[in-house]
Amino acid sequence: MVSSLTEMQRLAYQLEDKRCPRDVLRMHLKALQFAVNFKDLFNEPVNTSLRKMFGAPFHSLITHLPEQFRLGSTRSIIAEGAGRMFHTLK
């Protein structure tokens, strides 16, 4: 599970000129592998609710990250998202 997550992170922060169609397919497959392993490992969480465990962050990581990776540079999208999140801390 950790190896698929780190591979997704490596692909997400990969430079735009190094992307190829094989990497797009790899991102989709690693997202699927991570989702299956995560659901097998945390099928019935004890200390938290299912909504918190499989909510928006899980959905964004599994669904939207591979789609955004296919369309454009996820490196800049992730930076903009982090900027919006930490904007209020200034």
C-alpha positions as CSV (number, residue, x, y, z in Angstrom):
1,M,0.0,0.0,0.0
2,V,2.8,2.4,0.9
3,S,4.7,1.6,-2.3
4,S,1.7,2.4,-4.5
5,L,1.1,5.7,-2.6
6,T,4.8,6.8,-3.0
7,E,4.7,5.9,-6.7
8,M,1.6,8.0,-7.1
9,Q,3.4,10.9,-5.3
10,R,6.5,10.5,-7.5
11,L,4.4,10.6,-10.7
12,A,2.3,13.6,-9.4
13,Y,5.5,15.7,-8.8
14,Q,7.2,14.5,-12.0
15,L,8.3,17.2,-14.5
16,E,6.0,17.9,-17.4
17,D,8.6,17.0,-20.1
18,K,9.2,13.6,-18.5
19,R,5.6,12.5,-18.7
20,C,4.5,9.9,-21.2
21,P,1.3,7.8,-21.9
22,R,2.8,4.9,-19.9
23,D,3.0,7.1,-16.8
24,V,-0.7,8.1,-17.2
25,L,-1.7,4.4,-17.2
26,R,0.7,3.7,-14.3
27,M,-1.0,6.5,-12.3
28,H,-4.4,5.0,-12.9
29,L,-3.2,1.5,-12.0
30,K,-1.4,2.6,-8.8
31,A,-4.5,4.6,-7.7
32,L,-6.6,1.4,-8.1
33,Q,-4.0,-0.7,-6.3
34,F,-3.9,1.8,-3.4
35,A,-7.7,1.9,-3.2
36,V,-8.0,-1.9,-3.1
37,N,-5.3,-2.3,-0.5
38,F,-6.6,0.6,1.6
39,K,-10.1,-0.8,1.7
40,D,-8.8,-4.3,2.5
41,L,-6.7,-3.0,5.4
42,F,-9.2,-0.5,6.8
43,N,-12.4,-2.2,6.0
44,E,-14.1,-1.5,9.3
45,P,-12.3,1.3,11.2
46,V,-12.6,1.2,15.0
47,N,-11.8,4.7,16.1
48,T,-13.2,6.7,13.3
49,S,-16.3,6.8,11.0
50,L,-16.4,5.3,7.5
51,R,-17.1,8.8,6.2
52,K,-13.9,10.2,7.7
53,M,-11.9,7.2,6.5
54,F,-13.2,7.1,2.9
55,G,-14.4,10.7,2.5
56,A,-13.3,13.5,0.3
57,P,-9.5,13.1,0.7
58,F,-9.7,9.4,-0.3
59,H,-12.0,10.2,-3.2
60,S,-9.7,13.0,-4.4
61,L,-6.7,10.9,-4.3
62,I,-8.2,7.9,-6.0
63,T,-10.4,9.6,-8.6
64,H,-9.3,13.1,-9.3
65,L,-5.5,12.8,-9.1
66,P,-5.2,10.3,-12.0
67,E,-7.7,12.4,-14.1
68,Q,-5.8,15.6,-13.5
69,F,-2.5,13.8,-14.2
70,R,-3.8,12.8,-17.6
71,L,-5.0,16.3,-18.4
72,G,-2.0,18.4,-17.3
73,S,0.7,19.2,-14.8
74,T,-0.3,18.0,-11.4
75,R,2.8,19.6,-9.9
76,S,1.3,23.1,-10.4
77,I,-2.2,22.0,-9.4
78,I,-1.0,20.6,-6.1
79,A,1.0,23.8,-5.4
80,E,-2.1,25.9,-6.1
81,G,-4.2,23.8,-3.8
82,A,-1.7,24.0,-1.0
83,G,-1.5,27.8,-1.5
84,R,-5.3,28.0,-1.1
85,M,-5.2,25.8,2.0
86,F,-2.5,27.8,3.8
87,H,-3.4,31.2,2.5
88,T,-5.1,32.1,5.8
89,L,-2.0,31.4,7.9
90,K,-0.2,34.5,6.7
